[in-house]
Amino acid sequence: MLQTVDAFGYRLYLSRQGHSEWFDHCTRGAATWLRKMYGRKRVDHAALAEFDSLRERWSAATTTEREHVMTKDAHLVAAALESDRRLLSGDETARGLFSDLSSTCSELSDVLWANPHIREDRAIDWLQQGAPESFDPDLRLAAFRTRPPTPDRDRPR
C-alpha cells in the first residue's frame, strides 16, 4: 500500500497526533517510508482547526462508549475533512461508528474511507486510478452504513 502511495505521487496529510501515532505503532519499513516522504516534501501538516468543534458535535450525537472508540481515529477523520475527504485506515470499528454518525453529522457523509486490509475495498486499485470519488460509492461513509456484512467484512456494532 505504501509503495502505491509513493509510486503514484500522492501526498500525505498528517496531523501531529497522526505523526506520533505512526512512529509509535509502525514497522521499521513504514518508518523509513515516512522519512522518505518527508525528504521528498510530500507530507503536509494538518492544522485540524475545526477539530474541537467537530469532536463536540460527534460527542453530542453518540454514546460515551462509542465516543471513546472514535477518539483514537478522530484526528484522521478531521484531517480528511480538512483536505480531500479521502482516508485510508484499517480500523473497521471506527469506520462503522463514523458511518453511523454520518446520518446526523452530514459533513461525514462524503468522506471516502478505504481499508487496505479489506479485499472488497480495492484500495490499491482506487489509488492507482487517482482515488476518484466515482470509483466505488460504497467507500462513502454514508454508504458503509447500509452495506450488508460479508465474510470479509465483520462490521462491528
Contacts in CASP RR format, 6 or more apart in sequence:
PFRMAT RR
TARGET T0000
AUTHOR 0000-0000-0000
METHOD contacts of the structure
MODEL  1
MLQTVDAFGYRLYLSRQGHSEWFDHCTRGAATWLRKMYGRKRVDHAALAE
FDSLRERWSAATTTEREHVMTKDAHLVAAALESDRRLLSGDETARGLFSD
LSSTCSELSDVLWANPHIREDRAIDWLQQGAPESFDPDLRLAAFRTRPPT
PDRDRPR
1 88 0 8 1.000
1 116 0 8 1.000
1 123 0 8 1.000
1 124 0 8 1.000
1 127 0 8 1.000
2 30 0 8 1.000
2 33 0 8 1.000
4 124 0 8 1.000
4 127 0 8 1.000
4 128 0 8 1.000
5 12 0 8 1.000
5 127 0 8 1.000
6 33 0 8 1.000
6 36 0 8 1.000
6 37 0 8 1.000
8 127 0 8 1.000
8 128 0 8 1.000
8 130 0 8 1.000
9 42 0 8 1.000
10 42 0 8 1.000
10 127 0 8 1.000
10 131 0 8 1.000
11 42 0 8 1.000
11 43 0 8 1.000
11 44 0 8 1.000
12 34 0 8 1.000
12 37 0 8 1.000
12 42 0 8 1.000
12 43 0 8 1.000
12 44 0 8 1.000
13 43 0 8 1.000
13 44 0 8 1.000
13 45 0 8 1.000
13 46 0 8 1.000
13 79 0 8 1.000
13 80 0 8 1.000
13 82 0 8 1.000
13 83 0 8 1.000
13 84 0 8 1.000
14 22 0 8 1.000
14 43 0 8 1.000
14 44 0 8 1.000
14 45 0 8 1.000
14 46 0 8 1.000
14 79 0 8 1.000
15 45 0 8 1.000
15 46 0 8 1.000
15 48 0 8 1.000
15 75 0 8 1.000
15 76 0 8 1.000
15 78 0 8 1.000
15 79 0 8 1.000
16 45 0 8 1.000
17 75 0 8 1.000
18 75 0 8 1.000
18 76 0 8 1.000
18 79 0 8 1.000
22 30 0 8 1.000
22 31 0 8 1.000
22 34 0 8 1.000
23 31 0 8 1.000
23 34 0 8 1.000
26 34 0 8 1.000
34 43 0 8 1.000
37 43 0 8 1.000
44 83 0 8 1.000
46 75 0 8 1.000
46 78 0 8 1.000
46 79 0 8 1.000
46 82 0 8 1.000
46 83 0 8 1.000
47 82 0 8 1.000
48 75 0 8 1.000
48 78 0 8 1.000
48 79 0 8 1.000
48 82 0 8 1.000
49 82 0 8 1.000
50 78 0 8 1.000
50 81 0 8 1.000
50 82 0 8 1.000
51 74 0 8 1.000
51 75 0 8 1.000
51 78 0 8 1.000
54 74 0 8 1.000
54 77 0 8 1.000
54 78 0 8 1.000
54 81 0 8 1.000
54 105 0 8 1.000
54 107 0 8 1.000
55 71 0 8 1.000
55 74 0 8 1.000
55 78 0 8 1.000
57 105 0 8 1.000
58 67 0 8 1.000
58 70 0 8 1.000
58 74 0 8 1.000
58 101 0 8 1.000
58 105 0 8 1.000
59 67 0 8 1.000
61 101 0 8 1.000
61 104 0 8 1.000
61 105 0 8 1.000
62 70 0 8 1.000
62 97 0 8 1.000
62 100 0 8 1.000
62 101 0 8 1.000
66 97 0 8 1.000
69 93 0 8 1.000
69 94 0 8 1.000
69 97 0 8 1.000
70 94 0 8 1.000
70 97 0 8 1.000
70 98 0 8 1.000
70 101 0 8 1.000
72 91 0 8 1.000
72 94 0 8 1.000
73 89 0 8 1.000
73 91 0 8 1.000
73 94 0 8 1.000
73 98 0 8 1.000
76 87 0 8 1.000
76 89 0 8 1.000
77 87 0 8 1.000
77 98 0 8 1.000
77 108 0 8 1.000
77 111 0 8 1.000
79 87 0 8 1.000
80 86 0 8 1.000
80 87 0 8 1.000
80 111 0 8 1.000
80 113 0 8 1.000
81 107 0 8 1.000
81 108 0 8 1.000
81 111 0 8 1.000
84 131 0 8 1.000
85 110 0 8 1.000
85 111 0 8 1.000
85 112 0 8 1.000
86 111 0 8 1.000
86 112 0 8 1.000
86 114 0 8 1.000
86 131 0 8 1.000
87 111 0 8 1.000
87 112 0 8 1.000
87 113 0 8 1.000
87 114 0 8 1.000
88 113 0 8 1.000
88 114 0 8 1.000
88 115 0 8 1.000
88 116 0 8 1.000
88 123 0 8 1.000
89 95 0 8 1.000
89 113 0 8 1.000
89 115 0 8 1.000
90 115 0 8 1.000
90 116 0 8 1.000
90 117 0 8 1.000
90 118 0 8 1.000
91 115 0 8 1.000
92 115 0 8 1.000
92 118 0 8 1.000
92 153 0 8 1.000
92 154 0 8 1.000
92 155 0 8 1.000
92 156 0 8 1.000
93 156 0 8 1.000
95 113 0 8 1.000
95 115 0 8 1.000
95 141 0 8 1.000
95 144 0 8 1.000
96 141 0 8 1.000
96 144 0 8 1.000
96 145 0 8 1.000
96 155 0 8 1.000
96 156 0 8 1.000
97 156 0 8 1.000
98 108 0 8 1.000
98 111 0 8 1.000
98 113 0 8 1.000
98 141 0 8 1.000
99 108 0 8 1.000
99 113 0 8 1.000
99 141 0 8 1.000
99 142 0 8 1.000
99 144 0 8 1.000
99 145 0 8 1.000
100 145 0 8 1.000
101 108 0 8 1.000
102 108 0 8 1.000
102 109 0 8 1.000
102 111 0 8 1.000
102 141 0 8 1.000
102 142 0 8 1.000
102 145 0 8 1.000
103 142 0 8 1.000
103 145 0 8 1.000
108 141 0 8 1.000
108 142 0 8 1.000
109 140 0 8 1.000
109 141 0 8 1.000
109 142 0 8 1.000
110 133 0 8 1.000
110 140 0 8 1.000
110 141 0 8 1.000
110 142 0 8 1.000
111 140 0 8 1.000
111 141 0 8 1.000
112 131 0 8 1.000
112 133 0 8 1.000
112 139 0 8 1.000
112 140 0 8 1.000
113 139 0 8 1.000
113 140 0 8 1.000
113 141 0 8 1.000
113 144 0 8 1.000
114 121 0 8 1.000
114 122 0 8 1.000
114 123 0 8 1.000
114 126 0 8 1.000
114 139 0 8 1.000
115 121 0 8 1.000
115 123 0 8 1.000
116 123 0 8 1.000
116 124 0 8 1.000
118 152 0 8 1.000
118 153 0 8 1.000
119 152 0 8 1.000
120 138 0 8 1.000
120 150 0 8 1.000
120 152 0 8 1.000
120 153 0 8 1.000
121 136 0 8 1.000
121 139 0 8 1.000
122 135 0 8 1.000
122 136 0 8 1.000
125 135 0 8 1.000
126 132 0 8 1.000
126 135 0 8 1.000
126 136 0 8 1.000
126 139 0 8 1.000
129 135 0 8 1.000
137 143 0 8 1.000
138 144 0 8 1.000
138 147 0 8 1.000
147 153 0 8 1.000
147 155 0 8 1.000
149 155 0 8 1.000
END
